[in-house]
Amino acid sequence: MQIRIVSVAAGLLLLIGVSPASSQSAPVGPAGERRTDTALAPTSTTGTPVPPGYVIGPDDVLQIVFWREKDMSGEVTVRPDGRISLPLLNDVVAAGRTPEQLRAAIVASANEFLGNPNATVVVKEIRSRKAFITGSVERPGPYVLTGPTTVLQLIAMAGGLKDYADKKNIVVLRTSNGQQVSLLVDYSSLLKRQKLEDNFELMPGDTILVR
């Protein structure tokens, strides 16, 4: 008896021109109408968490998503000159702006070509926030600050100090308010859990100099 009821229900659906499969899978709009424009839904994107006060810089990877404008959407890398290139819009200044400021600039430029443009800026990778370490370490060079990083942590990332390094007179060079300052770090005391204030958090652009 149960099988017969299902068959009758399926027959009724066929009589009104709706297949059982389509009645279950077709998306329904707010007013009950069936929609066929699901391909125009916004792209689902996930980005990396951005630190407080973050501004875009060279080498950062961004994803620009335009609602209903797939050809204008895509992933871009900020060039050394601080700009990104987008279809129709050509070059747009990205460096020095927050993601929201860049979004507003892109929307303003797109107004010339699109009606009511809707854009989203997603930060995929932060590569511009770098600190540098040079001198008597195993792996000198630039290191991306993907999160809060202290002096000891960056030295460890660089493979540690060489045997002949001056452990008591490590210098951190930092630019503050347009002027360069030197911060002295006693690595030997830090290893003894002394002068812990020397193990401060690094800022983008800092350079650790190990003699």
C-alpha positions as CSV (number, residue, x, y, z in Angstrom):
1,M,0.0,0.0,0.0
2,Q,2.8,2.4,0.8
3,I,4.5,1.8,-2.6
4,R,1.2,2.6,-4.3
5,I,0.9,6.0,-2.5
6,V,4.4,7.0,-3.6
7,S,3.6,6.0,-7.2
8,V,0.4,8.1,-7.2
9,A,2.2,11.1,-5.9
10,A,4.9,10.8,-8.6
11,G,2.2,10.5,-11.2
12,L,0.6,13.8,-10.0
13,L,3.9,15.5,-10.3
14,L,4.4,14.3,-13.8
15,L,0.8,15.5,-14.8
16,I,1.7,19.1,-13.7
17,G,5.0,19.0,-15.6
18,V,7.4,18.7,-12.6
19,S,9.6,15.7,-12.1
20,P,10.2,14.4,-8.6
21,A,14.0,15.0,-8.9
22,S,13.6,18.6,-10.0
23,S,11.1,19.3,-7.2
24,Q,13.8,18.4,-4.7
25,S,16.9,19.9,-6.2
26,A,15.8,23.2,-7.9
27,P,16.6,26.3,-5.7
28,V,13.6,28.3,-4.7
29,G,13.6,32.1,-4.5
30,P,12.0,34.3,-1.7
31,A,8.7,34.4,-3.5
32,G,8.6,30.7,-4.2
33,E,9.8,31.0,-7.8
34,R,12.4,28.6,-9.0
35,R,15.8,30.1,-9.7
36,T,18.3,29.1,-12.4
37,D,20.9,31.8,-11.7
38,T,22.8,29.9,-9.0
39,A,26.0,30.2,-11.1
40,L,25.9,34.0,-10.4
41,A,26.1,33.5,-6.7
42,P,29.1,35.2,-5.1
43,T,32.3,33.2,-4.9
44,S,33.0,31.7,-1.5
45,T,36.4,33.0,-0.4
46,T,38.5,32.6,2.8
47,G,41.4,34.8,3.7
48,T,44.1,35.0,6.3
49,P,43.4,36.9,9.5
50,V,44.8,40.4,9.3
51,P,46.6,42.0,12.3
52,P,45.3,45.3,13.8
53,G,46.3,48.3,11.8
54,Y,47.2,46.2,8.8
55,V,47.8,48.0,5.5
56,I,48.5,46.3,2.2
57,G,52.1,46.1,1.0
58,P,54.1,44.8,-1.9
59,D,54.1,41.0,-2.4
60,D,50.8,40.6,-0.5
61,V,48.3,38.3,-2.3
62,L,44.8,39.5,-2.6
63,Q,41.6,38.1,-4.1
64,I,39.2,40.6,-5.7
65,V,35.7,39.3,-6.1
66,F,33.0,41.2,-8.1
67,W,29.4,40.2,-7.6
68,R,28.1,38.8,-10.9
69,E,31.3,39.9,-12.8
70,K,33.4,36.8,-12.9
71,D,35.7,38.1,-15.6
72,M,36.7,41.0,-13.4
73,S,37.4,38.8,-10.4
74,G,40.7,37.1,-9.6
75,E,43.7,36.7,-7.5
76,V,46.4,39.3,-7.7
77,T,49.8,40.0,-6.1
78,V,50.8,43.5,-5.2
79,R,53.7,44.6,-7.3
80,P,56.9,46.2,-6.0
81,D,55.4,49.6,-7.1
82,G,52.5,49.0,-4.8
83,R,49.9,48.5,-7.6
84,I,47.7,45.7,-8.8
85,S,46.2,45.2,-12.3
86,L,42.6,44.4,-12.9
87,P,40.6,43.9,-16.1
88,L,39.1,47.2,-17.4
89,L,40.4,49.1,-14.4
90,N,44.1,48.7,-15.3
91,D,46.5,49.7,-12.5
92,V,45.1,50.4,-9.0
93,V,47.2,51.6,-6.1
94,A,46.9,49.0,-3.3
95,A,50.0,49.5,-1.1
96,G,49.4,51.8,1.9
97,R,45.7,51.2,1.9
98,T,43.6,49.0,4.2
99,P,41.5,46.3,2.5
100,E,38.4,48.4,2.9
101,Q,40.1,51.5,1.5
102,L,41.2,49.4,-1.5
103,R,37.6,48.0,-2.0
104,A,36.2,51.6,-2.0
105,A,38.8,52.7,-4.6
106,I,38.0,49.7,-6.8
107,V,34.3,50.3,-6.6
108,A,34.8,54.0,-7.5
109,S,36.9,53.1,-10.6
110,A,34.4,50.4,-11.6
111,N,31.5,52.9,-11.6
112,E,32.7,54.0,-15.1
113,F,32.1,50.6,-16.5
114,L,29.5,48.8,-14.4
115,G,26.2,49.7,-12.9
116,N,26.2,49.5,-9.1
117,P,29.5,47.5,-8.8
118,N,29.9,45.3,-5.8
119,A,33.4,44.3,-4.9
120,T,35.1,42.4,-2.1
121,V,38.8,42.4,-1.2
122,V,40.1,39.3,0.5
123,V,43.6,39.1,1.9
124,K,44.9,35.6,1.0
125,E,48.6,35.9,2.1
126,I,50.5,38.6,3.9
127,R,54.0,38.7,2.6
128,S,54.8,42.4,3.0
129,R,55.3,42.3,6.8
130,K,58.9,41.3,6.9
131,A,61.8,41.6,9.4
132,F,65.4,41.1,8.5
133,I,68.3,39.4,10.2
134,T,71.9,39.7,9.1
135,G,75.4,38.9,10.3
136,S,76.5,35.9,12.3
137,V,73.4,33.7,12.0
138,E,73.0,30.4,10.2
139,R,70.3,31.7,7.7
140,P,70.4,35.4,7.3
141,G,67.7,37.1,5.2
142,P,64.2,38.4,5.2
143,Y,61.5,36.6,7.2
144,V,57.7,37.1,6.9
145,L,56.0,38.1,10.1
146,T,52.9,35.9,9.9
147,G,52.1,36.7,13.5
148,P,53.6,38.3,16.6
149,T,57.3,37.5,16.5
150,T,59.9,38.3,19.2
151,V,63.7,38.7,18.8
152,L,64.4,35.2,20.2
153,Q,61.8,33.7,17.8
154,L,63.3,35.3,14.7
155,I,66.8,34.3,15.7
156,A,65.6,30.7,16.1
157,M,63.9,30.9,12.7
158,A,67.3,32.0,11.3
159,G,68.9,28.8,12.6
160,G,70.4,30.4,15.7
161,L,73.7,32.3,16.2
162,K,77.0,31.2,15.0
163,D,79.7,30.2,17.5
164,Y,81.7,33.3,17.2
165,A,78.7,35.7,17.3
166,D,78.7,38.6,19.8
167,K,75.8,37.4,22.0
168,K,75.8,40.4,24.3
169,N,75.6,43.2,21.7
170,I,72.9,42.3,19.2
171,V,71.4,45.4,17.6
172,V,67.8,45.8,16.3
173,L,67.5,48.7,13.8
174,R,64.1,50.2,13.6
175,T,62.6,53.2,11.8
176,S,60.3,55.3,14.1
177,N,58.7,58.5,13.0
178,G,61.0,58.7,10.1
179,Q,64.2,58.3,12.2
180,Q,66.3,55.2,12.7
181,V,66.8,54.0,16.2
182,S,69.0,51.2,17.6
183,L,67.8,48.8,20.3
184,L,70.5,46.8,22.1
185,V,69.7,43.2,22.9
186,D,71.8,41.0,25.3
187,Y,71.2,37.5,24.0
188,S,73.2,35.8,26.7
189,S,71.1,37.3,29.4
190,L,67.9,36.3,27.7
191,L,69.1,32.7,27.7
192,K,69.5,33.0,31.5
193,R,65.9,34.4,31.7
194,Q,67.3,37.8,32.5
195,K,66.5,41.2,30.9
196,L,63.4,39.6,29.4
197,E,62.4,43.1,28.3
198,D,65.0,42.7,25.5
199,N,62.9,40.0,24.0
200,F,60.4,42.5,22.5
201,E,58.0,42.0,19.6
202,L,59.5,42.9,16.2
203,M,57.8,45.4,13.9
204,P,57.7,45.1,10.1
205,G,60.9,46.6,8.7
206,D,63.0,45.8,11.7
207,T,66.5,44.5,11.1
208,I,68.5,42.4,13.6
209,L,72.2,42.9,13.3
210,V,74.4,40.2,14.8
211,R,78.1,40.9,14.8
